[in-house]
Amino acid sequence: MAYHGVRCGSPEIIGRLERGEEVDPASYYLRIAPMFETSDPELAWLNDIVTLGIGHRFGGMPVYKVFEVL
């Protein structure tokens, strides 16, 4: 998976995110447009779809909900 995205918020919130602090996801904007590439036959359908995602950080790691655009 590779993606482009946008993350924005107040300088205070972005600073807290960059320090790995837990921040309410409603206090900033994080959206992604992932693209998938796989040679696995069972997952090949991912190569042919468009997706968008909503993200936040939890425990210092990014967490995404990814949705297929129909």
N, C-alpha and C positions, 0 to 999 in steps of 0.2 A: 504494500500500500504506500502510495505517495500522495501528498496533498498540499494544497495551498489554503491559506486561511487568513482570518483577520481576528486580532485580539486588541481590544481597546477598553480603556477605563481611566479613571483619575490617576494622576501620578502616584498618589498614596496607595491605591489598590494594586497597581502594576508593580510597585516596589515590594509590596507584601507578597505578591505572587512570586516574584523573582527570588525572594528570600525563602521560599518554600512554605510560607505561612498559609494556614487554611483561611479561605475567603469565601463569603457567601457568593455563589454563582450568579445571583441576581444583581450583584454590584458591578459586573463587567460583562463585556460582549465577547464571545468566542465562537466563531463559526468557521467551518472547514468545508472544502470540496474535495473529498478523497477520490482517487482513481485506483483501481485494482488491476494487477497483472499476475496471472497464475497459469501454470501449465498443468495443474492438478485437474484431471477430468471431472471430479466431483464438484470442484469450485469454479469451473470454467465460465459458468453463467455470470460470475462477477466481472469478467472482462467486458461484458456487453451492457452494463447498466450505468446510469448516472446517479450519483449519490450526493447528499448534503449532510452535514453533521453539526451538532451542537456540542460544545465541550465545556469542561471546567477542570480544575485541578483538585485532586483529593489525595492526601498523604504524599504530596510532592510529585505525584505522577499525573499525566493528563488522562482524563476519562472522556470518552466520546460516545454519543448516541448517534448512529449513522442511519439515514433513511434513504431508501430508493425513491428517485423521482419518477413518477408514473406518467 
